[in-house]
Amino acid sequence: MINPFFHSLLSLTNEVRDVTEVGESLAYTWFGRPNYAYSEEAQKYWIGSTKDIAEGTTQHITEYDITEDTYTTTRVGTVFEKDDHNQVQIVIRSSDKRLLVFYSEHVGNSLRYRISTNPLDSSSFGEEKLVPGGDAYKFSYPSPYQASNGDIFVFWRFTPPSIEEEWYYAKSTDGGETWNTSVKLYATGYRAYLVSSQDGDKIHFFGNNGHPEINNDLNINCYHFSFDLTTETAYNSVGTSIALPVTPPFATQVNSAVRNDTSWILDVTTKNNLPRVLFVFYPQGRANDFLTKELWLSVFNGTEWINTLITTTLSGYIEDDASVQESAYPGASRFDSTNPDIIFMPKEVNGILEIFKVDISVSPIYFEQLTFDSEVHNWRPISVPSPVNNLLWLKNNDYNMWNDYDISLQTKTVQV
């Protein structure tokens, strides 16, 4: 194995520091998944976001043509709301390769979607449609997936009028033309969040039982379960079926080896069909406004979850003078889309968050810096399985709160 010190010198000498700005005012949060769609056939990828335009802020989709090395951004949203939670999620419909794009406002009255006019092309879309629910539903974070038989599922967080958030899903067997009655997927009685990833016909969910800064009477822990798209059955980590809606006592708690304290979910993926996750742990709990953060990896070995500390110096991203001090939030870390042994994370360098690539397959864990000498924070990286411009992240020019920000989307090519 290459000596880590010598490896770091090679990396700095040969580092391709070219960064491309995809577009100004493009923003997204990290909750909705999968954030992108990719077509090797078309040599394109698509990423959804919000974007500021003259009329206000609404949802857009950006298409990257790998052959032409061009980015084109198209408006799909019809409602204006300045909120970085309101991004678009994309599915390539297997029957005809048209794009289905899903979006909603942050706790919005409707879950909306459109279908592209042409296959593998985001320049124009058909009429806006609604996933059924009615005004009693409040939608956030749509996360669409497609089964091998072509059925399309969309999962979302639901905020009822009088209780804390729950998660639901709806299924379409005709490519998004109609939808079955929605089904409750996950509920904790508190403000619960889920992130997800697909492995064949199985969706892996990584969730928590509440919000660390809102549900102050609760130790916030992390849980894993999976959902089979073909049978609509949920399973805990060891493969035992569990009834819907899933609740924390029946999902598998991931971070028990790190004590029963306060944590926050980041990402989930699989390697050899076994799940692995990233989460934030606060060793001092809520003390010191969550400013002490650790990044942890947990890998399921078929029997139990094995936790590994990645770094003790994970940083937040809210500005010191921000209107809302969401100190528990980190800059978000993600697994690479093709190599689950690679993580992308923001890490503080001279007071500024820079993007790092982390290789967890070697000992000691290897950190490689990817952005340099930045004047503002870099955060929320996303990896796409593209041969070029495969890492995207947000350049945080200014972030006062989720509805008051100035953000631009950046990209570069990273070898994994």
Solvent accessible surface area in square Angstrom, and as a share of the most:
residue,aa,sasa,rsa
1,M,174,0.78
2,I,90,0.46
3,N,90,0.46
4,P,52,0.33
5,F,146,0.61
6,F,108,0.45
7,H,61,0.27
8,S,35,0.22
9,L,83,0.41
10,L,66,0.33
11,S,16,0.10
12,L,90,0.45
13,T,110,0.64
14,N,104,0.53
15,E,33,0.15
16,V,93,0.54
17,R,118,0.43
18,D,111,0.58
19,V,64,0.37
20,T,62,0.36
21,E,81,0.36
22,V,18,0.11
23,G,17,0.16
24,E,118,0.53
25,S,25,0.16
26,L,2,0.01
27,A,0,0.00
28,Y,2,0.01
29,T,2,0.01
30,W,4,0.01
31,F,2,0.01
32,G,2,0.02
33,R,4,0.01
34,P,33,0.21
35,N,4,0.02
36,Y,43,0.17
37,A,10,0.08
38,Y,50,0.19
39,S,10,0.07
40,E,130,0.58
41,E,121,0.54
42,A,29,0.22
43,Q,52,0.23
44,K,32,0.13
45,Y,1,0.00
46,W,0,0.00
47,I,1,0.01
48,G,3,0.03
49,S,2,0.01
50,T,1,0.01
51,K,48,0.20
52,D,48,0.25
53,I,51,0.26
54,A,110,0.85
55,E,113,0.51
56,G,25,0.24
57,T,8,0.05
58,T,3,0.01
59,Q,1,0.00
60,H,7,0.03
61,I,0,0.00
62,T,2,0.01
63,E,20,0.09
64,Y,2,0.01
65,D,30,0.15
66,I,21,0.11
67,T,105,0.61
68,E,114,0.51
69,D,95,0.49
70,T,68,0.40
71,Y,49,0.19
72,T,76,0.44
73,T,49,0.28
74,T,27,0.16
75,R,99,0.36
76,V,0,0.00
77,G,2,0.02
78,T,67,0.39
79,V,67,0.38
80,F,80,0.33
81,E,64,0.29
82,K,63,0.27
83,D,5,0.03
84,D,0,0.00
85,H,22,0.10
86,N,4,0.02
87,Q,6,0.03
88,V,0,0.00
89,Q,1,0.00
90,I,3,0.01
91,V,10,0.06
92,I,39,0.20
93,R,24,0.09
94,S,71,0.46
95,S,96,0.62
96,D,44,0.23
97,K,86,0.36
98,R,68,0.25
99,L,0,0.00
100,L,0,0.00
101,V,0,0.00
102,F,0,0.00
103,Y,0,0.00
104,S,2,0.02
105,E,17,0.08
106,H,41,0.18
107,V,58,0.34
108,G,6,0.06
109,N,84,0.43
110,S,28,0.18
111,L,0,0.00
112,R,6,0.02
113,Y,3,0.01
114,R,45,0.16
115,I,20,0.10
116,S,2,0.01
117,T,67,0.39
118,N,70,0.36
119,P,64,0.40
120,L,21,0.10
121,D,30,0.16
122,S,2,0.01
123,S,71,0.46
124,S,46,0.30
125,F,22,0.09
126,G,34,0.33
127,E,128,0.57
128,E,56,0.25
129,K,56,0.24
130,L,102,0.51
131,V,3,0.02
132,P,76,0.48
133,G,28,0.27
134,G,49,0.47
135,D,117,0.61
136,A,64,0.49
137,Y,43,0.16
138,K,64,0.27
139,F,2,0.01
140,S,1,0.01
141,Y,8,0.03
142,P,4,0.02
143,S,4,0.03
144,P,1,0.01
145,Y,7,0.03
146,Q,32,0.14
147,A,5,0.04
148,S,98,0.63
149,N,100,0.51
150,G,20,0.19
151,D,20,0.10
152,I,0,0.00
153,F,0,0.00
154,V,0,0.00
155,F,1,0.00
156,W,0,0.00
157,R,5,0.02
158,F,17,0.07
159,T,25,0.15
160,P,15,0.09
161,P,119,0.75
162,S,104,0.67
163,I,96,0.49
164,E,53,0.24
165,E,5,0.02
166,E,15,0.07
167,W,4,0.01
168,Y,29,0.11
169,Y,5,0.02
170,A,1,0.01
171,K,33,0.14
172,S,0,0.00
173,T,89,0.52
174,D,63,0.33
175,G,10,0.10
176,G,0,0.00
177,E,87,0.39
178,T,86,0.50
179,W,28,0.10
180,N,75,0.38
181,T,122,0.71
182,S,23,0.15
183,V,54,0.31
184,K,64,0.27
185,L,0,0.00
186,Y,0,0.00
187,A,14,0.11
188,T,27,0.16
189,G,58,0.56
190,Y,69,0.26
191,R,72,0.26
192,A,0,0.00
193,Y,9,0.03
194,L,3,0.02
195,V,1,0.01
196,S,6,0.04
197,S,24,0.15
198,Q,77,0.34
199,D,39,0.20
200,G,57,0.55
201,D,38,0.20
202,K,75,0.32
203,I,0,0.00
204,H,6,0.03
205,F,2,0.01
206,F,0,0.00
207,G,1,0.01
208,N,0,0.00
209,N,13,0.07
210,G,0,0.00
211,H,6,0.03
212,P,0,0.00
213,E,44,0.20
214,I,77,0.39
215,N,11,0.06
216,N,100,0.51
217,D,116,0.60
218,L,35,0.18
219,N,65,0.33
220,I,0,0.00
221,N,9,0.04
222,C,0,0.00
223,Y,17,0.06
224,H,3,0.01
225,F,1,0.00
226,S,4,0.03
227,F,0,0.00
228,D,30,0.15
229,L,4,0.02
230,T,73,0.42
231,T,84,0.49
232,E,51,0.23
233,T,37,0.22
234,A,0,0.00
235,Y,57,0.22
236,N,29,0.15
237,S,15,0.09
238,V,89,0.51
239,G,47,0.46
240,T,77,0.45
241,S,67,0.43
242,I,21,0.11
243,A,84,0.65
244,L,55,0.27
245,P,54,0.34
246,V,0,0.00
247,T,41,0.24
248,P,21,0.13
249,P,111,0.70
250,F,127,0.53
251,A,9,0.07
252,T,32,0.19
253,Q,59,0.26
254,V,2,0.01
255,N,0,0.00
256,S,70,0.45
257,A,80,0.62
258,V,6,0.04
259,R,139,0.51
260,N,97,0.50
261,D,32,0.16
262,T,1,0.01
263,S,0,0.00
264,W,0,0.00
265,I,0,0.00
266,L,1,0.01
267,D,6,0.03
268,V,2,0.01
269,T,25,0.15
270,T,25,0.15
271,K,72,0.31
272,N,125,0.64
273,N,111,0.57
274,L,66,0.33
275,P,6,0.04
276,R,22,0.08
277,V,0,0.00
278,L,0,0.00
279,F,0,0.00
280,V,0,0.00
281,F,2,0.01
282,Y,0,0.00
283,P,41,0.26
284,Q,98,0.44
285,G,9,0.09
286,R,68,0.25
287,A,57,0.44
288,N,91,0.47
289,D,95,0.49
290,F,13,0.05
291,L,108,0.54
292,T,41,0.24
293,K,4,0.02
294,E,23,0.10
295,L,0,0.00
296,W,39,0.14
297,L,12,0.06
298,S,0,0.00
299,V,40,0.23
300,F,6,0.02
301,N,81,0.41
302,G,38,0.36
303,T,106,0.62
304,E,95,0.43
305,W,21,0.07
306,I,81,0.41
307,N,27,0.14
308,T,57,0.33
309,L,68,0.34
310,I,11,0.06
311,T,13,0.07
312,T,74,0.43
313,T,80,0.47
314,L,6,0.03
315,S,20,0.13
316,G,27,0.26
317,Y,5,0.02
318,I,24,0.12
319,E,46,0.21
320,D,143,0.74
321,D,126,0.65
322,A,10,0.08
323,S,79,0.51
324,V,46,0.27
325,Q,91,0.41
326,E,29,0.13
327,S,16,0.10
328,A,0,0.00
329,Y,15,0.06
330,P,0,0.00
331,G,1,0.01
332,A,2,0.01
333,S,1,0.00
334,R,21,0.08
335,F,11,0.04
336,D,7,0.03
337,S,44,0.29
338,T,84,0.49
339,N,42,0.21
340,P,27,0.17
341,D,22,0.11
342,I,7,0.04
343,I,0,0.00
344,F,3,0.01
345,M,0,0.00
346,P,2,0.02
347,K,44,0.19
348,E,90,0.40
349,V,46,0.26
350,N,151,0.78
351,G,43,0.41
352,I,38,0.19
353,L,1,0.00
354,E,3,0.02
355,I,0,0.00
356,F,19,0.08
357,K,26,0.11
358,V,0,0.00
359,D,31,0.16
360,I,26,0.13
361,S,72,0.46
362,V,42,0.24
363,S,93,0.60
364,P,94,0.59
365,I,41,0.21
366,Y,22,0.08
367,F,61,0.25
368,E,26,0.12
369,Q,38,0.17
370,L,5,0.02
371,T,8,0.05
372,F,41,0.17
373,D,131,0.68
374,S,31,0.20
375,E,160,0.72
376,V,37,0.21
377,H,30,0.14
378,N,8,0.04
379,W,0,0.00
380,R,7,0.03
381,P,0,0.00
382,I,2,0.01
383,S,6,0.04
384,V,2,0.01
385,P,41,0.26
386,S,8,0.05
387,P,80,0.50
388,V,56,0.32
389,N,17,0.09
390,N,13,0.07
391,L,1,0.00
392,L,0,0.00
393,W,2,0.01
394,L,0,0.00
395,K,71,0.30
396,N,1,0.00
397,N,56,0.29
398,D,69,0.36
399,Y,4,0.01
400,N,36,0.18
401,M,36,0.16
402,W,67,0.23
403,N,64,0.33
404,D,63,0.33
405,Y,13,0.05
406,D,72,0.37
407,I,0,0.00
408,S,2,0.01
409,L,1,0.00
410,Q,13,0.06
411,T,0,0.00
412,K,3,0.01
413,T,45,0.26
414,V,10,0.06
415,Q,142,0.63
416,V,72,0.41
